């Protein structure tokens, strides 16, 4: 939700660029976790968690570019990166319990 709210303020010219990439990556995270839940083995589920983590790192780089382009302010970036870091840690820890 934070990504969608943040990208509402992006320039119209980014509608199909950075804004779209960030939104797709943010939706990819819960989608991959949900798909992984349907798998029959922990190994398969773990792979989908790895993909979700990859999407989170993708979002991190896109948020940094967004700040460099002055689409978001530093304080907003820090808040988003703090939340994202927490999600990465939780997902990684959960993934480690599946082995």
N, CA and C atoms as a LAMMPS dump frame, in Angstrom:
ITEM: TIMESTEP
0
ITEM: NUMBER OF ATOMS
297
ITEM: BOX BOUNDS ff ff ff
-5.0000000000000000e+02 5.0000000000000000e+02
-5.0000000000000000e+02 5.0000000000000000e+02
-5.0000000000000000e+02 5.0000000000000000e+02
ITEM: ATOMS id mol type element x y z
1 1 1 N 0.825 -1.192 0
2 1 2 C 0 0 0
3 1 3 C 0.868 1.255 0
4 2 1 N 1.968 1.217 0.736
5 2 2 C 2.855 2.382 0.801
6 2 3 C 3.392 2.753 -0.578
7 3 1 N 3.733 1.747 -1.359
8 3 2 C 4.276 2.009 -2.696
9 3 3 C 3.211 2.658 -3.58
10 4 1 N 1.991 2.16 -3.502
11 4 2 C 0.921 2.744 -4.316
12 4 3 C 0.675 4.199 -3.911
13 5 1 N 0.662 4.456 -2.6
14 5 2 C 0.458 5.834 -2.136
15 5 3 C 1.604 6.735 -2.573
16 6 1 N 2.814 6.232 -2.484
17 6 2 C 3.993 7.014 -2.861
18 6 3 C 3.999 7.328 -4.353
19 7 1 N 3.686 6.34 -5.173
20 7 2 C 3.759 6.554 -6.621
21 7 3 C 2.62 7.424 -7.15
22 8 1 N 1.599 7.663 -6.352
23 8 2 C 0.542 8.596 -6.759
24 8 3 C 1.102 9.994 -7.001
25 9 1 N 2.19 10.314 -6.316
26 9 2 C 2.801 11.638 -6.418
27 9 3 C 3.888 11.721 -7.487
28 10 1 N 4.153 10.616 -8.178
29 10 2 C 5.164 10.631 -9.23
30 10 3 C 4.63 11.421 -10.427
31 11 1 N 5.53 11.955 -11.237
32 11 2 C 5.083 12.685 -12.435
33 11 3 C 4.282 11.781 -13.371
34 12 1 N 3.365 12.373 -14.087
35 12 2 C 2.545 11.626 -15.05
36 12 3 C 3.415 10.904 -16.072
37 13 1 N 4.559 11.5 -16.399
38 13 2 C 5.456 10.888 -17.388
39 13 3 C 6.031 9.553 -16.907
40 14 1 N 5.93 9.27 -15.612
41 14 2 C 6.442 8.015 -15.049
42 14 3 C 5.352 6.953 -14.894
43 15 1 N 4.17 7.25 -15.391
44 15 2 C 3.045 6.323 -15.247
45 15 3 C 3.39 4.927 -15.759
46 16 1 N 4.092 4.859 -16.887
47 16 2 C 4.449 3.565 -17.463
48 16 3 C 5.927 3.246 -17.264
49 17 1 N 6.603 4.021 -16.438
50 17 2 C 8.014 3.808 -16.168
51 17 3 C 8.242 3.329 -14.748
52 18 1 N 8.928 4.132 -14
53 18 2 C 9.321 3.781 -12.638
54 18 3 C 8.121 3.498 -11.734
55 19 1 N 7.082 4.27 -11.881
56 19 2 C 5.873 4.061 -11.081
57 19 3 C 5.304 2.661 -11.316
58 20 1 N 5.215 2.284 -12.563
59 20 2 C 4.69 0.97 -12.922
60 20 3 C 5.602 -0.15 -12.418
61 21 1 N 6.908 0.031 -12.545
62 21 2 C 7.859 -0.984 -12.08
63 21 3 C 7.754 -1.19 -10.576
64 22 1 N 7.675 -0.094 -9.837
65 22 2 C 7.551 -0.193 -8.389
66 22 3 C 6.259 -0.895 -7.986
67 23 1 N 5.188 -0.546 -8.638
68 23 2 C 3.896 -1.168 -8.317
69 23 3 C 3.902 -2.655 -8.632
70 24 1 N 4.453 -3.026 -9.78
71 24 2 C 4.504 -4.445 -10.141
72 24 3 C 5.362 -5.235 -9.149
73 25 1 N 6.498 -4.668 -8.754
74 25 2 C 7.361 -5.354 -7.794
75 25 3 C 6.664 -5.502 -6.442
76 26 1 N 5.932 -4.467 -6.037
77 26 2 C 5.262 -4.53 -4.732
78 26 3 C 4.14 -5.568 -4.713
79 27 1 N 3.469 -5.743 -5.827
80 27 2 C 2.413 -6.757 -5.92
81 27 3 C 3.008 -8.153 -6.077
82 28 1 N 4.192 -8.219 -6.658
83 28 2 C 4.87 -9.495 -6.852
84 28 3 C 5.208 -10.17 -5.524
85 29 1 N 5.501 -9.384 -4.507
86 29 2 C 5.903 -9.953 -3.215
87 29 3 C 4.797 -10.836 -2.626
88 30 1 N 3.619 -10.296 -2.314
89 30 2 C 2.587 -11.168 -1.73
90 30 3 C 2.09 -12.227 -2.719
91 31 1 N 2.135 -11.924 -4.009
92 31 2 C 1.695 -12.9 -5.008
93 31 3 C 2.591 -14.131 -5.009
94 32 1 N 3.904 -13.927 -4.936
95 32 2 C 4.821 -15.062 -4.904
96 32 3 C 4.723 -15.842 -3.602
97 33 1 N 4.497 -15.147 -2.506
98 33 2 C 4.321 -15.847 -1.23
99 33 3 C 3.052 -16.695 -1.278
100 34 1 N 1.987 -16.132 -1.803
101 34 2 C 0.729 -16.884 -1.913
102 34 3 C 0.892 -18.097 -2.825
103 35 1 N 1.55 -17.904 -3.964
104 35 2 C 1.746 -19.027 -4.881
105 35 3 C 2.616 -20.1 -4.234
106 36 1 N 3.635 -19.67 -3.498
107 36 2 C 4.496 -20.629 -2.812
108 36 3 C 3.759 -21.452 -1.781
109 37 1 N 2.774 -20.843 -1.135
110 37 2 C 1.967 -21.565 -0.136
111 37 3 C 1.231 -22.749 -0.754
112 38 1 N 0.932 -22.663 -2.029
113 38 2 C 0.17 -23.724 -2.681
114 38 3 C 1.051 -24.903 -3.088
115 39 1 N 2.348 -24.752 -2.988
116 39 2 C 3.264 -25.809 -3.413
117 39 3 C 3.298 -26.937 -2.389
118 40 1 N 3.672 -28.093 -2.858
119 40 2 C 3.6 -29.294 -2.025
120 40 3 C 4.829 -29.535 -1.154
121 41 1 N 5.925 -28.84 -1.446
122 41 2 C 7.129 -29.072 -0.65
123 41 3 C 7.693 -27.751 -0.135
124 42 1 N 8.426 -27.878 0.96
125 42 2 C 9.093 -26.699 1.516
126 42 3 C 10.149 -26.158 0.564
127 43 1 N 10.768 -27.046 -0.203
128 43 2 C 11.781 -26.608 -1.158
129 43 3 C 11.154 -25.692 -2.211
130 44 1 N 9.99 -26.081 -2.713
131 44 2 C 9.298 -25.249 -3.701
132 44 3 C 8.852 -23.927 -3.076
133 45 1 N 8.279 -24 -1.881
134 45 2 C 7.829 -22.797 -1.183
135 45 3 C 9.005 -21.855 -0.959
136 46 1 N 10.134 -22.416 -0.556
137 46 2 C 11.339 -21.628 -0.314
138 46 3 C 11.768 -20.871 -1.568
139 47 1 N 11.631 -21.513 -2.72
140 47 2 C 12.006 -20.864 -3.984
141 47 3 C 11.132 -19.636 -4.249
142 48 1 N 9.838 -19.739 -3.97
143 48 2 C 8.944 -18.604 -4.168
144 48 3 C 9.22 -17.489 -3.163
145 49 1 N 9.637 -17.85 -1.96
146 49 2 C 10.038 -16.831 -0.987
147 49 3 C 11.289 -16.114 -1.474
148 50 1 N 12.197 -16.848 -2.094
149 50 2 C 13.411 -16.251 -2.657
150 50 3 C 13.063 -15.252 -3.766
151 51 1 N 12.091 -15.596 -4.581
152 51 2 C 11.647 -14.685 -5.639
153 51 3 C 11.031 -13.432 -5.017
154 52 1 N 10.241 -13.601 -3.959
155 52 2 C 9.639 -12.457 -3.269
156 52 3 C 10.718 -11.545 -2.686
157 53 1 N 11.743 -12.135 -2.108
158 53 2 C 12.855 -11.349 -1.562
159 53 3 C 13.558 -10.584 -2.685
160 54 1 N 13.724 -11.236 -3.827
161 54 2 C 14.321 -10.563 -4.978
162 54 3 C 13.506 -9.355 -5.407
163 55 1 N 12.191 -9.478 -5.378
164 55 2 C 11.317 -8.349 -5.716
165 55 3 C 11.467 -7.211 -4.715
166 56 1 N 11.697 -7.562 -3.446
167 56 2 C 11.892 -6.52 -2.432
168 56 3 C 13.187 -5.756 -2.683
169 57 1 N 14.239 -6.466 -3.072
170 57 2 C 15.499 -5.784 -3.39
171 57 3 C 15.361 -4.944 -4.658
172 58 1 N 14.567 -5.42 -5.581
173 58 2 C 14.267 -4.644 -6.783
174 58 3 C 13.575 -3.335 -6.397
175 59 1 N 12.611 -3.421 -5.49
176 59 2 C 11.918 -2.219 -5.018
177 59 3 C 12.896 -1.258 -4.345
178 60 1 N 13.815 -1.814 -3.568
179 60 2 C 14.8 -0.966 -2.889
180 60 3 C 15.583 -0.126 -3.896
181 61 1 N 16.071 -0.759 -4.95
182 61 2 C 16.855 -0.013 -5.94
183 61 3 C 15.988 1.009 -6.67
184 62 1 N 14.746 0.662 -6.944
185 62 2 C 13.84 1.576 -7.629
186 62 3 C 13.483 2.767 -6.736
187 63 1 N 13.37 2.54 -5.449
188 63 2 C 13.103 3.645 -4.523
189 63 3 C 14.301 4.594 -4.455
190 64 1 N 15.501 4.038 -4.478
191 64 2 C 16.703 4.879 -4.467
192 64 3 C 16.779 5.741 -5.724
193 65 1 N 16.447 5.152 -6.864
194 65 2 C 16.421 5.913 -8.116
195 65 3 C 15.344 7.001 -8.035
196 66 1 N 14.213 6.667 -7.443
197 66 2 C 13.122 7.64 -7.292
198 66 3 C 13.562 8.85 -6.481
199 67 1 N 14.35 8.61 -5.443
200 67 2 C 14.847 9.735 -4.657
201 67 3 C 15.868 10.544 -5.465
202 68 1 N 16.739 9.846 -6.183
203 68 2 C 17.727 10.541 -7.016
204 68 3 C 17.063 11.443 -8.052
205 69 1 N 15.883 11.036 -8.512
206 69 2 C 15.139 11.823 -9.495
207 69 3 C 14.204 12.844 -8.839
208 70 1 N 14.296 12.94 -7.512
209 70 2 C 13.475 13.876 -6.732
210 70 3 C 11.976 13.586 -6.8
211 71 1 N 11.624 12.316 -6.963
212 71 2 C 10.216 11.93 -6.943
213 71 3 C 9.735 11.711 -5.514
214 72 1 N 10.68 11.353 -4.633
215 72 2 C 10.363 11.199 -3.208
216 72 3 C 11.441 11.891 -2.39
217 73 1 N 11.071 12.298 -1.197
218 73 2 C 11.999 12.986 -0.302
219 73 3 C 12.771 11.972 0.535
220 74 1 N 13.899 12.411 1.05
221 74 2 C 14.773 11.548 1.82
222 74 3 C 14.07 10.922 3.028
223 75 1 N 13.269 11.697 3.767
224 75 2 C 12.594 11.15 4.947
225 75 3 C 11.577 10.081 4.559
226 76 1 N 10.898 10.281 3.433
227 76 2 C 9.951 9.276 2.942
228 76 3 C 10.695 8.015 2.506
229 77 1 N 11.836 8.208 1.839
230 77 2 C 12.66 7.081 1.422
231 77 3 C 13.108 6.269 2.631
232 78 1 N 13.586 6.948 3.659
233 78 2 C 14.061 6.257 4.863
234 78 3 C 12.965 5.412 5.495
235 79 1 N 11.767 5.959 5.568
236 79 2 C 10.637 5.222 6.142
237 79 3 C 10.329 3.98 5.306
238 80 1 N 10.274 4.141 3.992
239 80 2 C 9.982 3.013 3.104
240 80 3 C 11.076 1.95 3.168
241 81 1 N 12.335 2.379 3.191
242 81 2 C 13.441 1.423 3.247
243 81 3 C 13.488 0.691 4.582
244 82 1 N 13.098 1.362 5.666
245 82 2 C 13.038 0.716 6.982
246 82 3 C 11.978 -0.388 6.976
247 83 1 N 10.817 -0.073 6.441
248 83 2 C 9.748 -1.079 6.347
249 83 3 C 10.169 -2.233 5.445
250 84 1 N 10.774 -1.907 4.332
251 84 2 C 11.209 -2.919 3.379
252 84 3 C 12.273 -3.822 3.999
253 85 1 N 13.212 -3.239 4.711
254 85 2 C 14.256 -4.014 5.376
255 85 3 C 13.657 -4.988 6.386
256 86 1 N 12.666 -4.534 7.109
257 86 2 C 11.992 -5.395 8.076
258 86 3 C 11.303 -6.566 7.383
259 87 1 N 10.65 -6.301 6.262
260 87 2 C 9.986 -7.365 5.506
261 87 3 C 10.994 -8.367 4.938
262 88 1 N 12.121 -7.864 4.47
263 88 2 C 13.167 -8.749 3.944
264 88 3 C 13.675 -9.665 5.054
265 89 1 N 13.93 -9.101 6.225
266 89 2 C 14.426 -9.898 7.356
267 89 3 C 13.41 -10.958 7.774
268 90 1 N 12.141 -10.567 7.885
269 90 2 C 11.103 -11.524 8.288
270 90 3 C 10.964 -12.654 7.276
271 91 1 N 10.965 -12.306 6.008
272 91 2 C 10.804 -13.314 4.961
273 91 3 C 12.018 -14.234 4.912
274 92 1 N 13.209 -13.664 5.061
275 92 2 C 14.431 -14.469 5.065
276 92 3 C 14.455 -15.427 6.249
277 93 1 N 14.055 -14.931 7.404
278 93 2 C 14.018 -15.773 8.604
279 93 3 C 13.013 -16.904 8.422
280 94 1 N 11.838 -16.581 7.897
281 94 2 C 10.829 -17.609 7.641
282 94 3 C 11.346 -18.636 6.655
283 95 1 N 11.992 -18.166 5.605
284 95 2 C 12.569 -19.065 4.592
285 95 3 C 13.561 -20.018 5.223
286 96 1 N 14.358 -19.533 6.162
287 96 2 C 15.371 -20.372 6.801
288 96 3 C 14.751 -21.485 7.659
289 97 1 N 13.505 -21.318 8.07
290 97 2 C 12.853 -22.349 8.885
291 97 3 C 12.3 -23.49 8.024
292 98 1 N 12.273 -23.306 6.718
293 98 2 C 11.689 -24.312 5.83
294 98 3 C 12.671 -25.401 5.414
295 99 1 N 13.91 -25.245 5.743
296 99 2 C 14.927 -26.207 5.288
297 99 3 C 14.864 -27.501 6.021
